[in-house]
Amino acid sequence: MEYFVKSSSPDKRRTGCVIVGVFDRRAPTFDAALIDQASGGALAAVMRRGDFDGKLGQTLLLHDVPGTLAERVLLVGLGRDNGLDDSAFRKAVAAGARALRTTGAIEAANYLTRVQVRDRDTHWRVQQAVLTTLAEYYRFDECRGDAARAELPTFKLERLGFDVATRAELSAADRGLREALAIGEGQNLAKDLGNLPGNLCTPTYLADAARKLAGPGSNIKVKVLEESDMKKLGMGSLLSVSRGSREPAKLIVLEYLKGKKGHRPVALVGKGLTFDAGGISIKPAAGMDEMKFDMCGGAAVLGTFKAVSQLKLPINLVGVVAASENLPDGDANKPGDVVTSMAGITIEILNTDAEGRLILADALTYTERQYDPAVCIDMATLTGACVVALGSYPSGLFSNTPALARALTTAGEQIGDRVWELPMWPEYDDHIKSECADIANIATKGGRDAGATIGAVFLHRFARKMKWAHLDIAGTAWIGKKSTGRPVPLLVQYLIHGPTKLQ
């Protein structure tokens, strides 16, 4: 699919389909009014008959509208005309993209990007329209057989333009397009990796996917630490998790160093648990198949690197993905075991299903010692408690640096990949005290209370020397049985605008 931006009039656009908006109660937008005028009132006549009234997300496809050059006109409902907000805009664009895909149009022009959105500019409208369209058109078919693939619907659409009102806006629109295409490709990589089953997407597969990003001509460098390397570094916490699996753990390290020489990098650390059965503290069978998504934090790191590389951002960025499986075995962690982390902190393992924090602990220590980053952001499908607290709309945010938390919150609101900050006060430190080790990997007081915070407090023990943020993406990395590719948009948006303020 080819995407482009243009400035033209919808009634004079020679294309397979033009998409225009209509507000609730049959109030046409400027572009819909142009078509209505050119056609001698054809749109108004259709609406008077009750076929379309502009409800948000409603669509109606018209063929051979008089006075226009387009083969089709697609009307999209925008809802009430009281100042279109971010959510309504995305819903309208998504509805238009879905309806367009079912037509026979090879080329189309979307004029919804000319509709005013409250407190948003041309750059934002184009960026969001492209991202929303890419999300609608994403499909994961890798695990289907040849016969099943042959029966899947095919689509004719090859070129899709997004229109702006004046030529002066084309520069901003083009920037929004370029950002969205890069973010979309990175997000789709994260989706693909997340959607793969655990028997295919192993730690080794994840490492190979990272190596592909560092192919010929790439500006990304990748190295992979094997278990023998991790043992020499003293990563007893990470390696304790992989002991129960036949798949060897990998520590995947990515470098993109295109910023100013001497500038400390931004570090992204991801949980790459390619399947989590819970270990000896085995999970219930219902829904365990979804634990293939437990590597979505690591997938997001790879997706972010792909997007940043395509955008050629002038930053220094490093990524560390701790990849492992967590399975029950005679050699697996047992409740009550004590392991020693790379930081020298001993950990009592009271629940082997709280393994994500164990692999991230050593990954954080490695990141701090190896790179001394300006900021470090880790992301993990860490706690079901975060899903209970926040649902699937925002990711949970914890940070020891208010400016970093604000920058991530602002980036999330801008790109539509939101976060919500939760507390991590010193009082919570007592909750992970152990009777026989330095800390425990789950709460030893308070029961199940504040589970997301307890996970963050544990990780903070290994990140105190850094400006650090933790994203709990357990509720946002996948919905139903599908990966969302989050938080790739959030991270890329932050990297476009945020890091230099924290150097």
NORTA-V808739 format. One record per residue. N is the residue number from 1. PHI is phi in whole degrees, -180 to 180 (* if undefined). PSI is psi as a letter, one per 20 degrees, with the letter a starting at -180 (none if undefined). Layout:
# NORTA-V808739
N_PHI_PSI ; N_PHI_PSI
This chain:
# NORTA-V808739
1_*_p ; 2_-105_p ; 3_-115_q ; 4_-153_r ; 5_-118_q ; 6_-159_r ; 7_-124_o ; 8_-160_r ; 9_-99_p ; 10_-64_h ; 11_-74_i ; 12_-112_j ; 13_-87_o ; 14_-88_o ; 15_-160_r ; 16_-72_h ; 17_-163_p ; 18_-113_q ; 19_-112_p ; 20_-132_q ; 21_-103_q ; 22_-135_p ; 23_-78_r ; 24_-56_q ; 25_65_k ; 26_61_k ; 27_-98_o ; 28_-72_q ; 29_-72_r ; 30_-56_g ; 31_-72_h ; 32_-65_h ; 33_-65_h ; 34_-61_g ; 35_-68_g ; 36_-61_g ; 37_-65_g ; 38_-63_h ; 39_-93_j ; 40_72_k ; 41_89_k ; 42_-63_g ; 43_-68_g ; 44_-60_h ; 45_-64_g ; 46_-61_g ; 47_-71_h ; 48_-62_h ; 49_-74_i ; 50_90_j ; 51_-77_i ; 52_-159_p ; 53_-129_j ; 54_89_j ; 55_-60_q ; 56_-57_p ; 57_89_i ; 58_-71_q ; 59_-134_q ; 60_-148_p ; 61_-100_p ; 62_-116_q ; 63_-109_q ; 64_50_l ; 65_-70_p ; 66_-59_q ; 67_79_j ; 68_-119_r ; 69_-99_i ; 70_-79_q ; 71_-71_h ; 72_-139_q ; 73_-126_p ; 74_-106_o ; 75_-90_p ; 76_-126_p ; 77_-74_p ; 78_-109_i ; 79_79_a ; 80_-66_q ; 81_-88_m ; 82_-126_k ; 83_96_n ; 84_-62_p ; 85_-101_r ; 86_-56_g ; 87_-63_g ; 88_-64_h ; 89_-61_g ; 90_-64_g ; 91_-63_g ; 92_-66_g ; 93_-62_g ; 94_-62_g ; 95_-63_g ; 96_-64_g ; 97_-64_g ; 98_-64_g ; 99_-65_h ; 100_-63_h ; 101_-65_h ; 102_-88_i ; 103_-88_r ; 104_-96_j ; 105_-66_p ; 106_-89_h ; 107_-132_q ; 108_-149_r ; 109_-131_p ; 110_-101_o ; 111_-100_j ; 112_-65_h ; 113_-72_i ; 114_-97_i ; 115_-79_p ; 116_-69_p ; 117_-117_p ; 118_-53_p ; 119_63_k ; 120_-123_q ; 121_-109_a ; 122_-60_g ; 123_-54_g ; 124_-65_g ; 125_-61_g ; 126_-69_g ; 127_-56_g ; 128_-71_h ; 129_-64_g ; 130_-69_g ; 131_-60_g ; 132_-64_g ; 133_-67_g ; 134_-60_g ; 135_-65_h ; 136_-66_h ; 137_-93_i ; 138_-71_p ; 139_-146_p ; 140_-111_o ; 141_-123_j ; 142_-61_h ; 143_-97_j ; 144_-87_q ; 145_-74_r ; 146_-60_g ; 147_-65_g ; 148_-67_h ; 149_-64_h ; 150_-65_h ; 151_-90_i ; 152_-69_q ; 153_-64_q ; 154_-107_q ; 155_-123_q ; 156_-90_i ; 157_-60_p ; 158_-119_h ; 159_-134_p ; 160_-135_p ; 161_-103_q ; 162_-119_p ; 163_-98_q ; 164_-125_r ; 165_-72_h ; 166_-135_q ; 167_-65_h ; 168_-64_h ; 169_-89_i ; 170_-64_h ; 171_-64_g ; 172_-64_h ; 173_-64_g ; 174_-65_h ; 175_-64_g ; 176_-62_h ; 177_-64_g ; 178_-62_g ; 179_-64_g ; 180_-65_g ; 181_-64_g ; 182_-68_g ; 183_-62_g ; 184_-61_g ; 185_-66_g ; 186_-64_g ; 187_-66_h ; 188_-66_h ; 189_-62_g ; 190_-63_h ; 191_-63_g ; 192_-58_g ; 193_-65_g ; 194_-67_h ; 195_-77_i ; 196_-65_q ; 197_-72_r ; 198_-66_h ; 199_-75_i ; 200_-99_g ; 201_-89_n ; 202_-94_r ; 203_-55_h ; 204_-67_g ; 205_-62_g ; 206_-63_g ; 207_-65_g ; 208_-65_h ; 209_-63_h ; 210_-67_g ; 211_-61_h ; 212_-64_h ; 213_-66_h ; 214_-101_k ; 215_-70_a ; 216_-55_p ; 217_80_j ; 218_-78_q ; 219_-103_j ; 220_-113_p ; 221_-113_q ; 222_-132_p ; 223_-134_q ; 224_-124_p ; 225_-88_p ; 226_-89_r ; 227_-61_h ; 228_-65_h ; 229_-66_g ; 230_-67_h ; 231_-64_g ; 232_-63_h ; 233_-82_i ; 234_82_k ; 235_-84_m ; 236_-69_h ; 237_-72_g ; 238_-63_g ; 239_-68_h ; 240_-66_h ; 241_-74_g ; 242_-78_i ; 243_-61_h ; 244_-84_j ; 245_-117_q ; 246_-79_i ; 247_-86_p ; 248_-69_q ; 249_-70_q ; 250_-134_q ; 251_-111_o ; 252_-97_p ; 253_-122_p ; 254_-118_q ; 255_-132_p ; 256_-132_o ; 257_-118_m ; 258_-118_j ; 259_-95_a ; 260_-66_p ; 261_-63_p ; 262_94_i ; 263_-74_p ; 264_-65_q ; 265_-80_r ; 266_-84_p ; 267_-114_p ; 268_-115_p ; 269_-122_p ; 270_-125_q ; 271_-81_o ; 272_-113_l ; 273_-80_n ; 274_-72_i ; 275_-158_p ; 276_-129_o ; 277_-87_i ; 278_97_i ; 279_70_b ; 280_-62_h ; 281_-82_m ; 282_-65_q ; 283_-76_q ; 284_-62_q ; 285_-66_h ; 286_-64_p ; 287_80_j ; 288_-65_h ; 289_-59_h ; 290_-71_i ; 291_-75_i ; 292_-66_h ; 293_-81_j ; 294_-72_i ; 295_-102_j ; 296_-66_h ; 297_-64_g ; 298_-66_g ; 299_-61_h ; 300_-65_h ; 301_-62_g ; 302_-63_g ; 303_-64_h ; 304_-66_g ; 305_-62_h ; 306_-62_g ; 307_-67_g ; 308_-62_g ; 309_-63_g ; 310_-66_h ; 311_-79_i ; 312_54_l ; 313_-64_p ; 314_-83_m ; 315_-134_r ; 316_-104_p ; 317_-136_p ; 318_-126_q ; 319_-132_q ; 320_-132_p ; 321_-118_o ; 322_-91_o ; 323_-115_p ; 324_-163_r ; 325_-112_r ; 326_-131_n ; 327_-130_q ; 328_-78_p ; 329_-166_r ; 330_-62_h ; 331_-104_j ; 332_-75_r ; 333_-51_q ; 334_-118_q ; 335_-56_p ; 336_102_i ; 337_-64_q ; 338_-122_p ; 339_-123_q ; 340_-112_p ; 341_-81_r ; 342_-60_h ; 343_-77_i ; 344_87_i ; 345_-81_p ; 346_-88_q ; 347_-128_p ; 348_-88_p ; 349_-92_n ; 350_-91_i ; 351_-147_o ; 352_-73_i ; 353_-83_i ; 354_-97_l ; 355_-93_h ; 356_-59_g ; 357_-68_h ; 358_-72_g ; 359_-77_h ; 360_-71_h ; 361_-57_g ; 362_-72_h ; 363_-65_h ; 364_-67_g ; 365_-63_g ; 366_-59_g ; 367_-61_g ; 368_-64_g ; 369_-76_h ; 370_-81_h ; 371_-124_i ; 372_42_m ; 373_-70_q ; 374_-65_g ; 375_-143_q ; 376_-132_p ; 377_-123_o ; 378_-106_q ; 379_-140_p ; 380_-158_q ; 381_-79_m ; 382_-91_g ; 383_-138_p ; 384_-64_h ; 385_-62_h ; 386_-68_h ; 387_-67_g ; 388_-62_g ; 389_-74_g ; 390_-120_i ; 391_71_b ; 392_-108_j ; 393_-89_g ; 394_-102_q ; 395_-82_q ; 396_-74_p ; 397_-122_p ; 398_-131_q ; 399_-158_q ; 400_-98_j ; 401_-134_o ; 402_-54_h ; 403_-64_h ; 404_-69_g ; 405_-61_g ; 406_-65_g ; 407_-63_g ; 408_-69_h ; 409_-64_g ; 410_-63_g ; 411_-62_g ; 412_-64_g ; 413_-67_h ; 414_-67_g ; 415_-94_i ; 416_84_k ; 417_-127_m ; 418_-80_q ; 419_-128_r ; 420_-138_p ; 421_-78_p ; 422_-117_q ; 423_-75_q ; 424_-144_l ; 425_-72_q ; 426_-58_h ; 427_-59_h ; 428_-73_i ; 429_-59_h ; 430_-65_i ; 431_-74_i ; 432_-114_k ; 433_-69_p ; 434_-112_q ; 435_-77_h ; 436_-132_j ; 437_-139_a ; 438_-66_g ; 439_-147_r ; 440_-108_q ; 441_-89_i ; 442_-138_r ; 443_-66_p ; 444_-105_i ; 445_-147_q ; 446_87_i ; 447_61_c ; 448_-91_j ; 449_-63_q ; 450_53_l ; 451_-61_h ; 452_-66_g ; 453_-66_g ; 454_-61_g ; 455_-62_g ; 456_-67_g ; 457_-62_g ; 458_-59_g ; 459_-63_h ; 460_-63_h ; 461_-58_h ; 462_-108_j ; 463_-134_j ; 464_-66_h ; 465_-84_i ; 466_-115_q ; 467_-76_o ; 468_-136_q ; 469_-138_q ; 470_-120_p ; 471_-109_o ; 472_-91_o ; 473_-105_k ; 474_-61_h ; 475_-94_i ; 476_-118_i ; 477_-71_h ; 478_-148_q ; 479_-131_p ; 480_68_d ; 481_-119_k ; 482_-130_p ; 483_-70_q ; 484_-98_i ; 485_76_j ; 486_-80_q ; 487_-102_l ; 488_-56_g ; 489_-59_g ; 490_-58_g ; 491_-66_g ; 492_-67_g ; 493_-60_g ; 494_-62_g ; 495_-68_h ; 496_-66_h ; 497_-121_h ; 498_-96_h ; 499_-61_h ; 500_-62_h ; 501_-72_i ; 502_-111_j ; 503_-68_none
